[in-house]
Amino acid sequence: MRTGRPSASTNQGNLVVADRRPSGRVSPTAQGSLELMTSDSRSRHMRSHLVRRWRWPVLLTAFALALAACAEDEPTVDPDVDVEEPVEEEEEPEEEEEPAAIAEGGTVLFGDEQEPTILNGFLIDGNSLVTSKVFNNQFPGTYVIQPDLSLEPYLIDGEAEFTEDPFSVTYTIRDDAEWSDGTPITVDDYIYTYETIMDLDAAWADQITSRAGFELIEDFETDGDKTITFNFTEPYAPWQLMFANILPAHVLDGEDFTTVLNDELPDVSGGPFVFDSWDRGTQLRMVRNDAYWGDEVALDEIIMRYLPDTTTLTQQMLGGELDMYDPQPQIELVNQLEGAAERIEFEVGLGPVWEHFDFNTLVPGLDQDYVRQAIALGINREQIVDTLVAPVDPDAVVLENPFWMANTEQYEPYYDQWSFDPQAAQDLLEENGCELGDDEVYVCDDVRLSFRVGTTGGNERRELTQQLMQADLAQVGIEITIENAEGAAFFELLNTPENCDGICDYDIALFAWVGSPNPVGNANIYGCDGFDEDEPTVRPQNWTVFCDEELTNIMDTANSTVDPDENADLWNEAAAIMADNVPVIPLFQQPQLLAWDNSITGPQLNATNQTQFWNSAEWAFTQ
């Protein structure tokens, strides 16, 4: 038996950024007119031959499904009346459609409007959905998040075992799980992964995206090569989300983790595919892992084509130059795909991907809660949803909670106190001593309320969102200037102060976080660990630099609360504090779309950070 113990800890968590794309120069967005779409267009995409719509439950560590059955009363028959017995006609059995024969081999060309910054999914610069599409294919996890947000064991042989008091988790790795070079996947790989995350003296220590849950591990014990038990100092509610990727110790031990996985991945894989090459700005190639321990992989390779423009991607998809893509749905995109229904299938659904405005609370003016509140009152979020989102997904509504999505039973609409009211926004500013200048822009404590808003350039829906916001706030007396950058260049602006030499170069940012079955990651995004000489010590993803110690304590308590109802209540308490202070303005759940050539079988929309590649081993061309 082997044992181990960490040396130090921090309290962090993470979500995955939905967008990172190739770097590009900053360019102002053209500010033109906007044609509004009416609600009559919202249901048009329901005509599709395959638009499978679903609503998903939120899972914590367990969930219950209650079923109720009832029967209608049997009809009564008057005994004096002859009743003709109905003659049952025999129905001819429907002929079951023969499944299409699977063709061996082939290349799937997957189009993406985003490109990784680096390939290391453990580091902050690799904390993106597009990185996960590659990383998850090579480095398997303990569980896989399914499209309905359930968690299925992957690397382990059945469910992990856990005890509540004291809290511990035991993993038994599948006997047949091995790396592509024939080396078994063992407890050594779990230990290496854990120690890489928790090595606070390493050169990469400040670049680790999250230590959520790992910092609570007190020690571990092994039983042979395939069983390991981690003992925790306290319960950790979303323990099933830990060890989402396991690293090969025999390949990476001794390497500089700061750089070793940035530009290429090793030729050793525990997943269905293995990295082959990356031509930055053009494409990335993954080839089949012929030694994959799971079910046989049909495809020869997957090539990721990177094109930072949704319109161009759609043209290539419609023209047969791509086999699959998952763009952010734009106005009329669904109609275009419907027009190609003879060749293209697609799914649309709402998952835990939420669009929002983030405030840099170090910026003068935005450091005042009443200014952020006035901005929230001055933006017509309902118009944004009705205009830009509902035409794609009629289920879309304004999101009024940053932690629970609108289609979950835990959802409480705390942000509805900031429903669109431009007069109330002006009254709030004036109550706090702001005066309207000759240029129709308010000045508060000598700070003119003029701010920049940035997002990922080339994304039509986001650019139109900015224009609607700009027009709304002009009526309130707040000036908005649009400054966008393509993908990675935009996200390089978003960081914590210590990584920006003080104040990061953004005022308001428009982007999306990709969540998971539990809000655990928000403790890393909106949490802080006190103040140092009146300056907040924020956690690695807290780009707003908003620090509220009560909020942090509640989020941390939630993450150690296993009971689902108590956990949900705590996260709603945290959401109420967020709504009162407005460091962020939720907009809507971002509709997710996956489209593929109907000669391919296997794809299924997964609107979580598991990505659309969650079942890439099952993709295959039909004969």
C-alpha positions in Angstrom: 0.0 0.0 0.0 1.2 3.5 -0.9 0.2 6.7 0.8 0.7 10.3 0.0 0.0 13.7 1.4 -0.1 17.2 -0.1 2.0 20.1 1.2 -0.3 23.1 0.8 -3.7 24.1 -0.5 -5.7 26.9 -2.0 -9.4 27.0 -2.6 -10.3 27.4 -6.2 -12.7 26.1 -8.9 -13.3 26.6 -12.6 -15.5 26.8 -15.6 -14.5 26.6 -19.2 -14.5 29.6 -21.4 -16.8 29.1 -24.4 -14.7 31.1 -26.9 -11.0 31.4 -27.8 -10.0 32.1 -31.4 -6.9 33.1 -33.4 -5.3 36.4 -32.4 -6.1 39.4 -34.5 -5.9 43.2 -34.3 -8.4 45.2 -32.4 -10.9 46.8 -34.7 -14.0 49.0 -33.9 -17.2 47.3 -34.9 -19.3 49.0 -37.6 -22.3 50.6 -35.9 -25.2 50.3 -38.3 -28.9 49.7 -38.2 -30.4 46.5 -36.8 -33.4 44.8 -38.4 -35.5 43.3 -35.6 -36.9 39.8 -36.0 -40.4 39.3 -34.8 -41.7 36.5 -32.6 -43.4 35.0 -35.7 -40.1 33.6 -36.8 -39.4 31.8 -33.5 -41.0 28.5 -34.4 -39.7 28.2 -37.9 -36.8 25.9 -37.0 -39.2 23.4 -35.5 -40.0 22.2 -39.0 -36.6 20.6 -39.3 -36.6 16.8 -40.0 -34.2 16.4 -37.1 -34.0 19.2 -34.6 -34.0 17.2 -31.4 -35.0 19.5 -28.6 -34.3 18.7 -25.0 -34.5 20.2 -21.5 -32.0 19.0 -19.0 -32.1 18.4 -15.2 -29.4 19.6 -13.0 -27.6 16.8 -11.0 -25.6 17.4 -7.9 -24.3 14.1 -6.5 -27.6 12.3 -6.8 -31.1 12.8 -8.1 -34.5 11.3 -7.7 -37.2 10.8 -10.4 -40.7 10.5 -9.1 -43.4 8.9 -11.3 -47.1 9.1 -10.6 -49.7 7.0 -12.5 -53.4 7.4 -12.7 -56.2 5.7 -14.6 -59.4 7.1 -16.0 -62.7 5.5 -14.7 -64.0 2.7 -16.8 -67.1 3.8 -18.9 -70.5 2.3 -17.6 -72.8 0.4 -19.9 -76.6 0.5 -19.7 -77.7 -3.2 -19.3 -80.8 -2.6 -21.4 -78.9 -1.4 -24.4 -77.2 -3.8 -26.8 -73.6 -2.8 -27.1 -71.7 -3.8 -30.2 -68.3 -5.1 -29.3 -65.7 -3.3 -31.3 -63.8 -5.3 -33.8 -60.1 -4.9 -33.3 -58.3 -4.6 -36.5 -54.9 -6.2 -36.7 -52.3 -3.6 -37.3 -49.5 -4.6 -39.6 -46.2 -4.4 -37.8 -44.1 -1.5 -39.0 -41.0 -2.5 -40.7 -37.9 -1.6 -38.7 -35.5 0.4 -40.7 -32.2 -1.5 -41.2 -29.3 0.4 -39.6 -26.9 1.6 -42.2 -23.8 -0.4 -42.6 -20.7 1.2 -41.1 -17.8 2.0 -43.3 -14.3 1.5 -41.9 -12.0 4.5 -42.0 -12.6 8.0 -43.4 -11.8 11.6 -42.3 -14.2 13.9 -40.6 -13.5 17.6 -41.3 -14.8 19.5 -38.2 -15.1 23.3 -38.7 -14.6 25.5 -35.7 -14.7 29.3 -35.4 -12.3 29.1 -32.5 -8.7 27.8 -32.2 -6.8 26.8 -29.1 -4.3 29.2 -27.6 -2.4 26.2 -26.1 -3.3 22.5 -25.9 -2.8 22.1 -22.2 -6.2 21.9 -20.7 -4.9 22.2 -17.1 -3.5 25.7 -17.6 -5.4 29.0 -17.7 -4.5 29.7 -21.3 -5.9 26.3 -22.3 -9.1 26.7 -20.3 -11.4 26.8 -23.4 -14.0 24.6 -25.0 -12.0 24.3 -28.2 -8.9 23.0 -26.3 -11.1 20.4 -24.5 -12.2 19.0 -27.9 -8.6 17.9 -28.5 -7.5 17.3 -24.9 -10.4 15.1 -24.0 -9.8 12.8 -27.0 -6.3 12.0 -25.8 -6.4 12.1 -22.0 -9.4 10.2 -20.6 -11.4 11.1 -17.5 -12.9 9.2 -14.6 -16.4 10.1 -15.7 -18.0 11.4 -18.9 -20.7 14.0 -18.7 -23.6 12.8 -20.9 -25.9 15.1 -22.9 -28.6 14.9 -20.2 -25.9 15.9 -17.6 -25.8 12.4 -16.0 -22.3 11.1 -15.3 -21.1 7.8 -16.7 -18.0 6.0 -15.4 -15.3 5.9 -18.1 -11.9 5.0 -16.8 -13.2 3.3 -13.7 -14.8 -0.1 -13.3 -18.3 0.9 -12.2 -19.2 3.7 -9.9 -16.5 5.1 -7.5 -17.1 4.2 -3.9 -17.3 7.1 -1.3 -17.8 7.4 2.4 -19.3 10.5 4.0 -17.7 10.6 7.4 -14.8 10.8 7.0 -15.2 11.8 3.3 -13.2 9.6 0.9 -13.4 8.5 -2.7 -12.1 5.2 -4.0 -11.4 4.6 -7.7 -10.9 1.2 -9.3 -9.4 1.6 -12.7 -10.6 -0.7 -15.5 -8.3 -3.7 -16.0 -8.3 -3.1 -19.8 -7.5 0.6 -19.7 -4.1 1.3 -21.1 -2.1 3.9 -23.0 -1.6 3.6 -26.7 2.0 2.4 -26.1 0.8 -0.6 -24.2 1.5 0.9 -20.7 -1.5 0.2 -18.3 -3.3 3.2 -16.9 -2.7 2.9 -13.2 -2.8 4.7 -9.9 0.6 6.2 -10.8 -1.3 8.3 -13.4 -3.8 9.5 -10.9 -1.1 10.3 -8.4 0.9 12.2 -11.1 -2.1 14.1 -12.2 -3.0 15.0 -8.6 0.5 16.1 -7.7 0.9 18.1 -10.8 -2.2 20.1 -9.9 -1.2 20.5 -6.2 2.5 21.3 -6.6 2.5 24.9 -5.3 6.2 25.3 -5.7 6.3 24.4 -9.4 6.9 26.9 -12.1 3.3 26.3 -13.4 1.6 26.6 -10.0 0.1 30.0 -10.8 -1.1 28.8 -14.2 -3.3 25.9 -13.0 -6.9 26.8 -13.8 -8.4 25.1 -10.8 -7.6 23.1 -7.7 -11.3 22.7 -6.8 -11.7 19.6 -4.6 -8.0 18.7 -5.0 -7.0 21.2 -2.2 -9.3 19.2 0.2 -7.4 15.9 -0.3 -5.5 15.1 2.9 -3.8 12.0 1.7 -4.2 8.9 -0.5 -3.8 5.1 -0.2 -3.3 2.6 -3.0 -4.2 -1.1 -3.2 -2.3 -2.6 -6.1 -1.9 -0.8 -9.4 -5.6 -0.2 -10.1 -7.2 1.0 -6.9 -6.6 4.3 -5.1 -8.5 6.0 -2.3 -8.3 9.8 -1.7 -9.1 11.0 1.8 -10.6 14.5 2.2 -10.5 17.0 5.0 -14.2 17.8 4.4 -17.0 16.7 2.0 -16.8 17.9 -1.6 -20.2 17.9 -3.3 -19.2 17.6 -7.0 -16.5 15.0 -6.4 -17.5 13.2 -9.6 -16.2 16.1 -11.7 -12.7 15.7 -10.3 -10.0 13.9 -12.4 -11.8 14.9 -15.6 -8.5 14.1 -17.4 -5.8 11.7 -16.4 -2.2 12.3 -17.5 0.4 9.6 -18.5 3.0 9.7 -15.7 5.5 7.5 -17.6 5.6 10.1 -20.4 5.3 13.4 -18.6 7.0 12.9 -15.2 10.1 15.2 -15.1 8.9 17.4 -18.0 8.3 21.1 -17.6 4.5 21.2 -17.4 4.5 24.9 -18.1 5.3 24.2 -21.8 5.3 20.5 -22.5 1.7 20.3 -23.7 1.3 23.8 -25.2 2.1 23.4 -28.9 1.8 19.6 -29.3 0.7 16.6 -27.4 2.7 13.4 -27.0 2.2 10.4 -29.3 0.7 8.5 -26.3 -3.1 8.5 -25.9 -5.6 6.9 -23.5 -8.5 8.0 -25.6 -9.9 7.1 -29.1 -7.6 9.5 -30.9 -4.0 10.7 -30.7 -2.6 14.1 -31.6 -0.8 14.2 -34.9 0.0 17.8 -36.0 -1.2 21.4 -35.6 -0.8 24.1 -38.3 -1.7 27.2 -36.3 -4.3 29.3 -38.0 -5.3 26.5 -40.3 -6.0 23.1 -38.8 -5.2 20.4 -36.2 -5.1 16.7 -37.0 -5.9 13.8 -34.7 -5.5 10.2 -35.9 -7.1 7.0 -34.6 -5.6 5.3 -31.6 -5.3 1.7 -32.9 -4.6 0.5 -29.4 -7.7 2.1 -27.9 -9.0 -0.1 -25.0 -12.6 0.9 -25.6 -14.9 -0.1 -28.5 -13.3 -0.1 -31.9 -12.9 3.3 -33.5 -14.1 3.5 -37.1 -12.7 6.8 -38.3 -9.1 7.1 -39.5 -8.8 10.7 -38.4 -10.5 14.0 -37.4 -9.2 17.2 -38.8 -10.2 20.5 -37.1 -10.5 23.3 -39.5 -10.2 26.8 -37.9 -12.1 29.6 -39.5 -12.9 32.6 -37.3 -16.0 33.6 -39.2 -19.4 31.9 -38.7 -20.7 32.9 -42.1 -17.7 31.3 -43.9 -18.0 28.2 -41.8 -21.7 27.8 -42.7 -21.0 28.4 -46.4 -18.4 25.6 -46.3 -20.8 23.3 -44.4 -23.6 23.9 -46.9 -21.2 23.5 -49.7 -19.9 20.1 -48.5 -16.4 21.3 -47.7 -17.0 20.4 -44.0 -18.6 17.3 -42.5 -19.5 18.7 -39.1 -19.5 21.9 -37.1 -20.9 23.4 -33.9 -21.2 27.2 -34.5 -22.8 29.6 -32.2 -26.3 29.9 -33.7 -26.8 33.2 -35.5 -30.0 34.7 -37.0 -31.3 32.6 -40.0 -28.6 29.9 -39.5 -31.2 27.3 -38.6 -33.2 28.2 -41.7 -30.1 27.8 -43.8 -29.5 24.3 -42.4 -33.1 23.4 -42.9 -32.7 24.3 -46.6 -30.0 21.6 -46.8 -32.1 18.9 -45.0 -31.5 16.3 -47.7 -27.8 16.3 -46.7 -27.4 17.8 -43.2 -28.8 16.8 -39.8 -28.6 19.0 -36.7 -29.6 19.4 -33.1 -30.3 22.6 -31.1 -30.6 22.7 -27.3 -30.1 24.8 -24.2 -27.4 23.8 -21.9 -25.2 25.3 -19.1 -23.6 27.8 -21.5 -24.5 31.3 -20.5 -23.9 34.7 -22.2 -23.2 37.7 -20.0 -21.5 41.1 -19.6 -18.6 41.1 -17.1 -17.5 44.4 -15.5 -13.9 45.2 -14.7 -14.6 46.6 -11.2 -11.2 48.3 -11.0 -12.2 50.8 -13.8 -13.3 54.2 -12.4 -17.0 54.4 -12.5 -17.5 50.6 -12.8 -16.0 50.4 -9.3 -19.3 51.8 -8.0 -22.2 49.4 -7.6 -24.8 52.0 -8.4 -23.2 52.6 -11.8 -23.3 48.9 -12.6 -26.9 48.7 -11.3 -27.8 51.6 -13.6 -26.3 49.9 -16.6 -28.3 46.7 -15.7 -31.5 48.8 -15.6 -30.6 50.5 -18.8 -30.2 47.4 -21.0 -33.3 45.9 -22.6 -32.2 42.2 -22.1 -35.7 41.0 -23.2 -35.2 42.7 -26.5 -31.8 41.1 -26.9 -33.3 37.6 -26.3 -36.4 38.2 -28.5 -34.3 39.6 -31.3 -31.2 37.5 -31.4 -31.8 34.3 -29.6 -35.5 33.3 -29.7 -35.5 33.0 -33.5 -33.0 30.2 -33.0 -34.5 28.7 -29.9 -38.1 29.6 -28.8 -37.4 28.3 -25.3 -34.8 31.0 -24.7 -35.6 33.5 -22.0 -33.7 36.3 -20.1 -31.4 34.6 -17.6 -31.9 36.1 -14.1 -29.4 33.9 -12.2 -25.6 33.4 -12.8 -25.5 30.0 -11.1 -28.6 28.0 -12.0 -29.9 28.0 -15.5 -33.5 29.0 -16.3 -34.6 25.5 -17.2 -33.6 23.9 -13.9 -35.8 23.4 -10.9 -33.2 25.2 -8.6 -33.5 28.4 -10.6 -34.5 31.6 -8.7 -34.7 34.9 -10.8 -32.7 37.2 -8.5 -31.7 39.6 -11.3 -35.3 40.4 -12.2 -34.9 43.4 -9.9 -32.9 45.0 -12.8 -35.6 44.6 -15.5 -35.4 47.2 -18.2 -36.3 50.7 -16.8 -34.2 53.5 -18.2 -35.9 56.2 -16.1 -35.1 54.2 -12.9 -31.5 54.0 -14.2 -31.3 57.8 -14.5 -33.0 58.3 -11.1 -30.4 56.0 -9.5 -27.5 57.9 -11.0 -28.9 61.3 -9.9 -29.7 60.0 -6.4 -26.0 59.2 -6.1 -25.0 62.7 -7.1 -24.3 62.2 -10.8 -25.0 65.1 -13.2 -25.9 65.0 -16.9 -23.3 66.8 -18.9 -23.9 69.0 -22.0 -23.0 66.0 -24.1 -25.9 64.0 -22.6 -23.5 61.8 -20.7 -23.6 61.5 -16.9 -20.6 62.5 -14.7 -20.3 60.9 -11.3 -17.6 62.1 -8.9 -15.7 63.6 -11.8 -15.8 60.3 -13.8 -17.6 60.6 -17.1 -19.6 57.5 -17.7 -18.0 56.4 -20.9 -16.9 52.8 -21.2 -15.6 50.3 -23.8 -17.4 47.0 -24.4 -15.4 44.2 -26.1 -16.1 40.7 -27.4 -14.9 38.1 -30.0 -15.0 39.9 -33.3 -16.7 38.3 -36.3 -19.5 36.9 -34.2 -22.7 38.5 -35.6 -24.9 37.8 -32.7 -22.5 39.4 -30.2 -21.8 42.4 -32.4 -25.6 43.0 -32.6 -25.9 42.5 -28.9 -23.3 45.3 -28.4 -25.2 47.6 -30.8 -28.4 47.1 -28.9 -26.7 47.7 -25.6 -25.0 50.8 -27.0 -28.3 52.3 -28.2 -30.1 51.5 -24.9 -27.5 53.1 -22.7 -27.2 56.2 -24.9 -30.8 56.9 -23.9 -29.8 56.6 -20.2 -26.8 58.9 -20.5 -24.0 56.3 -20.5 -21.7 56.3 -23.5 -20.5 52.9 -24.9 -17.7 52.4 -27.4 -17.3 49.1 -29.1 -13.8 47.6 -29.3 -13.5 44.0 -30.4 -10.6 41.6 -31.1 -10.6 38.2 -32.7 -10.7 35.2 -30.3 -7.5 34.7 -28.4 -6.5 38.4 -28.7 -9.7 39.3 -26.9 -9.3 36.8 -24.1 -5.7 37.9 -23.6 -7.3 41.2 -22.3 -9.2 39.3 -19.6 -7.2 38.3 -16.6 -6.5 39.0 -13.0 -4.5 42.2 -11.9 -1.3 40.3 -11.1 -1.2 39.0 -14.7 -2.0 42.5 -16.2 0.5 44.6 -14.3 -2.3 46.3 -12.4 -5.6 46.9 -14.2 -6.4 44.7 -17.2 -7.2 46.5 -20.5 -10.9 46.1 -20.6 -14.0 47.8 -19.2 -17.0 45.5 -20.1 -16.6 42.1 -21.7 -19.2 40.1 -23.5 -18.6 36.3 -23.6 -19.9 33.0 -22.3 -19.0 30.5 -19.6 -19.5 26.8 -20.2 -20.7 25.1 -17.0 -21.2 21.6 -15.8 -23.9 19.8 -13.7 -22.9 21.8 -10.6 -22.1 25.5 -10.1 -18.8 24.5 -8.3 -16.6 26.5 -10.7 -18.1 29.8 -9.8 -16.2 29.9 -6.5 -13.1 30.3 -8.7 -14.6 32.9 -11.0 -16.2 35.2 -8.4 -14.3 34.3 -5.2 -11.5 36.0 -3.4 -9.3 35.2 -0.4 -9.5 38.5 1.6 -7.6 41.7 1.1 -4.0 42.6 1.1 -3.5 46.3 1.9 -7.0 47.0 0.7 -6.4 45.2 -2.6 -8.5 42.1 -3.1 -6.7 38.7 -3.4 -8.9 37.3 -6.2 -8.9 33.7 -7.4 -7.4 32.8 -10.8 -10.5 33.3 -13.0 -11.9 36.3 -11.2 -11.5 38.7 -14.0 -14.1 41.1 -12.6 -11.9 41.6 -9.5 -15.1 41.8 -7.5 -14.5 40.6 -3.9 -17.2 39.9 -1.3 -16.1 37.7 1.5 -19.6 36.7 2.4 -20.2 35.6 -1.1 -16.9 33.6 -1.1 -17.8 31.9 2.2 -21.2 30.9 0.9 -19.8 29.5 -2.3 -17.1 27.5 -0.5 -19.6 26.2 1.9 -21.8 25.1 -1.0 -18.9 23.2 -2.5 -18.5 21.2 0.7 -22.3 20.6 1.1 -23.3 17.2 -0.4 -27.0 17.4 0.2 -28.6 18.5 -3.1 -31.3 20.7 -1.6 -29.0 22.4 0.9 -26.4 22.9 -1.9 -29.0 24.5 -4.2 -30.1 26.9 -1.4 -26.6 28.0 -0.8 -25.9 28.7 -4.4 -29.1 30.7 -4.6 -27.9 32.7 -1.5 -24.8 33.4 -3.5 -26.8 34.4 -6.6 -28.7 36.9 -4.5 -25.5 38.6 -3.4 -24.3 38.7 -7.0 -27.6 40.3 -8.1 -27.4 43.0 -5.5 -23.8 44.0 -6.4 -24.0 43.3 -10.2 -20.4 42.4 -11.0 -21.9 40.6 -14.0 -25.1 40.8 -16.0 -26.5 37.5 -17.1 -28.2 37.7 -20.5 -29.4 34.2 -21.7 -28.5 30.6 -22.0 -26.7 30.3 -25.3 -28.4 27.9 -27.7 -26.0 25.1 -28.7 -26.1 23.6 -32.2 -24.4 20.6 -33.8 -24.7 19.9 -37.5 -23.3 17.0 -39.5 -23.4 15.4 -42.9 -26.0 12.7 -42.8 -23.5 10.2 -44.2 -22.1 10.2 -40.6 -23.6 8.2 -37.8 -23.0 8.8 -34.1 -22.9 12.6 -33.4 -25.1 13.8 -30.6 -25.3 17.3 -29.1 -23.6 17.7 -25.7 -23.9 21.3 -24.5 -21.5 20.9 -21.6 -17.7 21.3 -21.2 -17.4 17.6 -22.2 -17.8 19.1 -25.8 -19.4 17.6 -28.9 -16.4 15.2 -29.1 -17.7 13.3 -26.0 -18.5 10.2 -28.1 -16.1 10.7 -31.1 -15.2 7.0 -30.8 -18.7 6.2 -32.1 -18.6 8.5 -35.1 -18.5 6.6 -38.4 -19.4 7.0 -42.1 -22.1 4.8 -43.5 -21.7 2.7 -46.6 
